[in-house]
Amino acid sequence: MSSSNHSSENSTQKTSVNGAKTMNKKQLKVWFLIPLIVFIGLLVMLYMRLGKPTDIVTNTALERPVPPFELPLLSDTSRIMTNDNLPDQPFLLNVWGSWCPTCIIEHPFLMQLEERGVNLVGVNYKDDIGDALSYLNRGGDPFSMSIQDLSGQFALDLGLTGAPETFVVDGKGVIRQHIIGEVNESNWQSRITPCLMVLNDANDKNISPDPAQVAEACK
């Protein structure tokens, strides 16, 4: 084989090797660019969120009657409860579940409220009935009654964002306050007690609570 042929083959091999190296460099650049593009995208998203409200807005039943329901009594599921079974005096409607860690934390304080004469109605949310009853047997039952909301639809109608949550209801069955998270001594004193005082006063006089007083006391 002539020297010219050898030179041609060597030149072709060098071109192939150089081409492969160039392609590898381009691929490496692309792979390095992908994380950078993702990072820049995240920065843009964060910048777009600056100054915008982060609170979750929920469609609650606040200032409306308790949504209509026909649900079994937890302690006797053969009995169906409706709005007619709710107390005709101000009360707390507490959504709870035996599976809920914060409900377990909240429960001893609910027992204290029951001992103080506070009327609590429970909504057992998406719970196994055996687990729910065992939960009340272990920790005590602070509720005048609990209804079983197995599907969770009633809680959604209330505007639930997650258990536990509590709704303060007046003597006419209208929801006046929505407490997200556990009820404890702090929000009991600062929020719930002032609201109940206004509602109980109106109920004792057999009148509708003053809207301005409710707006101030039940905020």
KARASUL-V965069 format. One record per residue. RES is the residue in one small letter. PHI is phi as a letter, one per 20 degrees, with the letter a starting at -180 (999 if undefined). BURIAL is + if it has 9 or more other ideal C-beta (glycine too) atoms within 8 Angstrom, else -. Layout:
# KARASUL-V965069
res	phi	burial
RES	PHI	BURIAL
RES	PHI	BURIAL
This chain:
# KARASUL-V965069
res	phi	burial
m	999	-
s	f	-
s	f	-
s	f	-
n	f	-
h	f	+
s	f	-
s	f	-
e	f	-
n	f	-
s	f	-
t	f	-
q	f	-
k	f	-
t	f	-
s	f	-
v	f	-
n	f	-
g	f	-
a	f	-
k	f	-
t	f	-
m	f	-
n	f	-
k	f	-
k	f	-
q	f	-
l	f	-
k	f	-
v	f	-
w	f	-
f	f	-
l	f	-
i	g	-
p	f	-
l	f	-
i	f	-
v	f	-
f	f	-
i	f	-
g	f	-
l	f	-
l	f	-
v	f	-
m	f	-
l	f	-
y	f	-
m	f	-
r	e	-
l	f	-
g	n	-
k	e	-
p	f	-
t	d	-
d	f	-
i	e	-
v	e	-
t	d	-
n	e	-
t	e	-
a	e	+
l	g	+
e	m	-
r	c	-
p	f	+
v	g	+
p	g	+
p	f	-
f	b	+
e	c	-
l	c	+
p	f	+
l	f	+
l	f	+
s	f	-
d	b	-
t	f	-
s	f	-
r	e	-
i	d	-
m	e	+
t	c	-
n	g	+
d	f	-
n	e	-
l	f	+
p	f	+
d	e	-
q	c	-
p	g	+
f	b	+
l	d	+
l	d	+
n	d	+
v	e	+
w	b	+
g	b	+
s	f	+
w	e	-
c	e	+
p	g	-
t	f	+
c	f	+
i	f	-
i	f	-
e	f	+
h	g	+
p	g	-
f	f	+
l	f	+
m	f	+
q	f	-
l	f	+
e	f	+
e	f	-
r	e	-
g	n	-
v	f	-
n	e	+
l	d	+
v	d	+
g	e	+
v	d	+
n	e	+
y	d	+
k	l	+
d	c	+
d	f	-
i	f	+
g	f	-
d	f	+
a	f	+
l	f	+
s	f	+
y	g	+
l	f	+
n	f	-
r	f	-
g	e	+
g	n	-
d	d	-
p	e	+
f	e	+
s	f	-
m	a	+
s	c	+
i	d	+
q	e	+
d	d	+
l	f	-
s	f	-
g	n	+
q	f	-
f	f	+
a	f	+
l	f	-
d	f	+
l	f	+
g	o	+
l	f	+
t	d	-
g	r	-
a	f	+
p	e	+
e	b	+
t	c	+
f	d	+
v	e	+
v	d	+
d	e	+
g	f	+
k	e	-
g	n	+
v	e	+
i	f	+
r	d	+
q	b	+
h	c	+
i	d	+
i	e	-
g	n	-
e	f	+
v	e	+
n	b	-
e	f	-
s	f	-
n	f	+
w	f	+
q	f	-
s	e	-
r	c	+
i	f	+
t	g	+
p	g	+
c	f	+
l	f	+
m	f	+
v	f	+
l	f	+
n	f	+
d	f	+
a	f	+
n	f	+
d	f	-
k	e	-
n	l	-
i	c	-
s	f	-
p	f	+
d	f	-
p	g	-
a	f	-
q	f	+
v	f	+
a	g	-
e	f	-
a	e	+
c	d	+
k	f	-
